[in-house]
Amino acid sequence: MIIFLWLLITVAVIVWLTIKFQLHPFLGLLFGALFIGFVGGLTPANLMNSLADGFGATLRSIGIVIAAGAIIGEYLDRSGGAKVLANKILDSVGEKHAPLSIGLTGYIVSIPVFCDSGFIVLSALNKAISKRANIPLAVLTVSLASGLYATHVFVPPTPGPLAAAATLGADIGWVLILGIVVSIPVMLVAILWASKGCSHYVIEFELSEEAENQQTPPSFALAIMPILLPIVLIAIKSIAQLPSSPLGENGIFNFFVFIGDPIIALLIGAVLSFLMVRSGKKIQHLWLEEALKKAGLIILITGAGGAFGAVLRETNLSEIASNFVDLGAFGMLIPFLIAAFLKTAQGSSTVAIITTAAIMVPLMTALGFDSTLGKALVVLVIGAGSITVSHVNDSYFWVIAKFSNMDTATALKTHTIASMIMGFTGLLIVQILALVLL
C-alpha cells in the first residue's frame, strides 16, 4: 500500500502547488511522474523511458486531433458562426423555450470551442434573449453554462475526453456515441434546475451596442458542417467496426475506417471551417495562429498526463487495485471521486480529466473495465466527476459571473449547484449503462 499512499500524497502536492503557487499543470504532472517513479522503485533508465514513451504515445494519437479541433473552434468563434447557430436554434425552438434553445446552442458550440470562450461569445446574445423573451437572466445563464459544460467534459473532440480516451486506450467513436447519450440528459436536468431553481434571482443589466464585425457571418450550413460532419464520420467508423460488420468488410468498410479516423475527420472539419471566411478574403492567418497557440497548451498538458500514466503502469499499483475487483460496475465510483476531488480542489475540468485518466491506467484491468465499452464508460464517468463542482477556483465560474452581471453569492447558488447536479446525474447514468453493458 506504500505506493498507493505516495500516489495520494503526490496528487495532493500537485494540487497544492497549483493553487498556492500557480504551478502550470504541465510541470506539475511531469514532476509528479518523476517523483512517483522514484518512490515506486523504478530505475532511472526505466523511469525516463516510461516518461518519454508515455508522452510521445499520447501525442501520437491525439495531437493532430486537438490542433484540428482548435482550428474549427477558433474559426467558428471569430467568424460569427457561433451566433449564427444560436439564432437558428432560437428561431427553431422558439422564445417560449428559450432556456432549452440557449442550452442546445451551448451544447453544440462547445464541441469544438472551449466552454469559457463559448460563453463569452454567446453572453451578449443571452442578454438579448432575456430582454426579448422576458426571461430572468439567471435562468438563461445557467442553461447556457450547463449546455456548454455538458459537451466540454463528455463529447470528443473536446480536449478533456479526447485526452482521457487516448490515455486509457478507449475508442473515440464509442466515447463520442455514449458521450452524447450521457450528456443530453445531464444537460436537460441542469436546464430544468435553471428553470425551476434560478427564476427568482434578479440580475440588473444593460444591453451594450456591439461593434460591427467586419467579417460577414457565415450561413447556418457553413457554421454547422465543421462540427457535424466529423462527428458523423467518427460515429460511422465505430459502427462499421462492430463485430456484425454492418457495412461489410471490403472497399466501403476501408473507406469509412479511413475517413472516420479522428485525425482525418477533424482535418476535414478544419478545412470546412475555412469556408466560414467569406469569398474574396484570404484565410485569416491570425485566427489560425491563435488556434494553434491554444492547442499547444492543451497538447503539452495531455502529453504530460500520458507520461504520468505510463510511469504509474510501471509501478505495482495494479496489484493493489486487484483488491477492488469485487466492486464490479460500482467501481465507477473510484474514477468519479478522484476526478471530483481534483476538480473541486484545483478548478480545471480538463486537468482533472487528464490527471484522473493517468491514475486510472493501472486500475482498469483489476476493476474489469478493460473492454471497449468499459474504457469508454470510464472516460465518461471521469467527465462527470470533472464537473463536480465548479466554484471560486474555476476560471469558468468567474467567466459566467462576470459576463452575466452575477455577484459571487448568486453564482454559487445557481451555477455551482447546477454543476453538482450535472456531475451526480452523469454518474448515475454511466452507472446504469455500466450495469447494462458490462
GIZIZI-V696086 format. One record per run of one state. SS is the DSSP state (A for helix, B for strand, O for the rest). FROM is the first residue (numbers start at 1). TO is the last residue. If there is no record, write none. Layout:
# GIZIZI-V696086
SS/FROM/TO + SS/FROM/TO
This chain:
# GIZIZI-V696086
O/1/1 + A/2/21 + O/22/24 + A/25/39 + O/40/43 + A/44/78 + O/79/80 + A/81/93 + O/94/94 + A/95/109 + O/110/114 + A/115/133 + O/134/136 + A/137/154 + O/155/158 + A/159/168 + O/169/171 + A/172/197 + O/198/219 + A/220/240 + O/241/250 + A/251/259 + O/260/261 + A/262/276 + O/277/284 + A/285/314 + O/315/316 + A/317/346 + O/347/348 + A/349/367 + O/368/371 + A/372/385 + O/386/394 + A/395/403 + O/404/407 + A/408/437 + O/438/438
